Amino acid sequence: MSAGTGAAGTVLRDALVWAAALVRQFPELAGELAPVRRSPAGTAPAAPHPAEAELLRQERREALLLEQRHGLAVPGHGAAPIRLHVSDCIRDVTDGVVELEEAVCARLGLPRPPRAGVTDRLRRVVGLLDGVAAHPDLARHVRDELRRMARRCARTLGEAETVVRVAGRCPWCDSVSLRAFPDRRAVLCVNPACVCVDPVCGCQDDPAYRHLWREEEWRELAEASGARTEEIEAAMDDTEETAC
C-alpha cells in the first residue's frame, strides 16, 4: 500500500510500523507460553504426583485449545506449566486482530473476511489501508488498536527497545528529551508533558504516545532543534541501549 501524504499518511505510516511489530512479535509468544523442563543428563523423568498429573492434563488441554483457536503450537506443552499471562495476551491479540479486520471490512463494504491466523489477518489489514485512508476516524482506530496490541506483546515478551540520546531541544516543548529509536527509525520526544500542534498526532489524546519524527523529517528536526542530521543517522545504528 502507499501511505500517502498529509494527516492520513502520517496515521497510516504509524499503523504500518505497529502492524510490522505485531507480525514479528506474535509468533514469539508461543515460545514464551511454556518453559521447557529438562531432566538431568542420564536420568529418566520422575513419575508425576497424581495432583501434578491432573495439572499436566489440564495444561495439555489448554495447549490444544490454544493451537486450535489461535494456530500456535506450544513447544514442550506436555511438560508445561502454561504461563497464563502469555496465554491471556495471545487471546487478547487474536480476538483484537479478528475484530479489527472485521470492522475494517464492514466499514469498507467488503464481505466478512475468511478465517485465518493472526499474521495472515494482519497482512490483509495492511492490504486494505489504502481504502482505510478515506476514513480518518477508522484510520486512527486501526493505528490505535495495532499500537495497543503491539505494546501488550512487547510487555509480555519483556522486550526493551533500544533508546539513544540525541542532542538538541524538542521544537515543541524545548526540553532536552529527544531520543532515537533505531527499531522504528524514528526520533521521539520522551517528555510526558510534550504535546505538539498536529491535530492527528497521537500525543493529542493518548498520554502514552510521544510525538515522533520519521526519517524524511530528520533534516527539518535538526534545523529546529539544534541537532545534526548526521548525529541522528548515527544514533539509528547505535545498538547500545541507554536510559531515557
VENTACOR-V841625 format. One record per pair of residues at least 6 apart in sequence whose C-alpha atoms are under 8 Angstrom apart, sorted by the first residue. I is the first residue (numbers start at 1). J is the second residue. D is the distance in whole Angstrom. If there is no record, write none. Layout:
# VENTACOR-V841625
I:J:D
I:J:D
This chain:
# VENTACOR-V841625
1:126:7
1:127:6
1:128:8
1:129:7
1:130:6
2:130:7
3:9:5
3:10:8
3:12:6
3:13:6
3:129:8
3:130:7
7:200:6
8:133:6
8:136:6
8:139:7
9:133:8
11:139:7
11:140:6
11:143:7
11:200:7
11:201:8
12:129:7
12:133:7
12:139:7
12:143:7
14:143:6
15:142:7
15:143:4
15:144:8
15:146:7
15:147:7
16:126:7
17:184:7
18:143:7
18:146:6
18:147:5
18:150:6
19:122:7
19:126:7
19:146:6
19:147:8
19:150:8
21:150:6
22:119:8
22:146:8
22:149:7
22:150:5
22:153:7
23:119:5
23:122:7
25:150:8
25:153:6
25:154:7
26:90:8
26:118:8
26:119:8
26:153:7
27:72:7
28:157:8
29:86:7
29:90:7
29:153:8
29:157:7
30:72:6
30:73:7
30:74:5
30:75:7
31:74:7
31:75:6
32:83:8
32:86:7
32:157:7
33:74:7
33:82:6
33:83:5
33:84:8
33:86:6
33:87:7
34:74:7
34:75:7
34:76:7
34:77:6
34:79:8
34:80:5
34:81:6
34:82:5
34:83:6
35:76:7
35:80:6
35:81:7
35:82:8
36:75:8
36:76:6
36:77:8
36:79:7
36:80:7
37:76:8
37:79:6
37:80:7
39:45:6
56:78:7
56:79:7
56:80:7
56:81:8
59:77:7
59:78:7
59:80:7
59:81:7
59:82:6
60:77:6
60:78:6
62:82:8
63:73:8
63:74:6
63:77:6
63:82:8
64:73:8
66:72:6
66:73:8
66:87:8
67:73:5
67:74:7
70:90:8
70:91:8
70:94:7
70:117:7
70:118:7
71:117:6
85:156:7
86:156:6
89:152:7
89:153:7
89:156:7
93:149:6
94:118:6
96:145:8
96:149:8
97:118:7
97:121:7
97:122:7
98:118:8
98:121:7
100:142:7
100:145:8
101:113:7
101:121:7
101:122:8
101:124:8
101:125:6
102:112:6
102:113:7
104:125:8
104:128:8
104:132:7
104:138:8
105:111:7
105:112:6
105:113:7
106:112:7
108:131:7
108:132:7
129:139:8
132:138:6
132:139:6
133:139:6
154:160:8
161:181:7
161:183:7
161:241:8
162:181:6
162:182:7
162:183:7
162:239:7
162:240:7
162:241:5
162:242:7
163:179:6
163:180:6
163:181:5
163:182:7
163:240:8
163:241:5
163:242:5
163:243:7
163:244:7
164:179:5
164:180:5
164:181:7
164:235:6
164:236:8
164:238:7
164:240:8
164:241:6
164:242:6
164:243:8
165:177:8
165:178:6
165:179:5
165:180:6
165:235:8
165:242:7
165:244:7
166:177:8
166:178:5
166:179:5
166:180:6
166:227:7
166:231:7
166:232:7
166:235:7
167:176:7
167:178:7
167:226:7
167:227:5
167:228:8
168:176:6
168:178:7
168:222:8
168:225:5
168:226:5
168:227:5
169:175:5
169:176:5
169:177:7
169:178:7
169:225:5
169:226:7
169:227:8
170:176:6
170:177:7
170:178:6
170:189:7
170:225:6
171:221:8
171:224:6
171:225:6
172:194:7
172:195:7
172:196:6
173:193:8
173:194:5
173:195:7
175:191:7
177:189:5
177:190:5
177:191:6
177:244:8
178:187:7
178:188:6
178:189:5
178:190:6
179:187:6
179:188:5
179:189:6
179:190:7
179:244:7
180:186:6
180:187:4
180:188:6
180:232:7
180:235:6
180:236:6
181:187:6
181:188:7
181:236:7
182:235:7
182:236:4
182:237:7
182:238:7
182:239:8
185:214:7
185:215:7
185:236:6
186:212:6
186:213:6
186:214:5
186:215:6
187:212:5
187:213:5
187:214:7
187:218:8
187:232:8
188:210:6
188:211:6
188:212:4
188:213:6
189:210:6
189:211:6
189:212:7
190:210:6
190:244:7
191:210:8
192:207:7
192:208:8
192:210:8
194:203:8
194:210:8
194:211:8
195:203:6
195:204:6
195:211:7
196:203:7
196:204:7
196:211:7
198:204:8
201:211:7
202:209:6
202:210:7
202:211:7
203:209:5
203:210:5
203:211:6
213:221:7
218:229:6
218:232:7
219:228:8
219:229:6
221:227:8
222:228:5
222:229:6
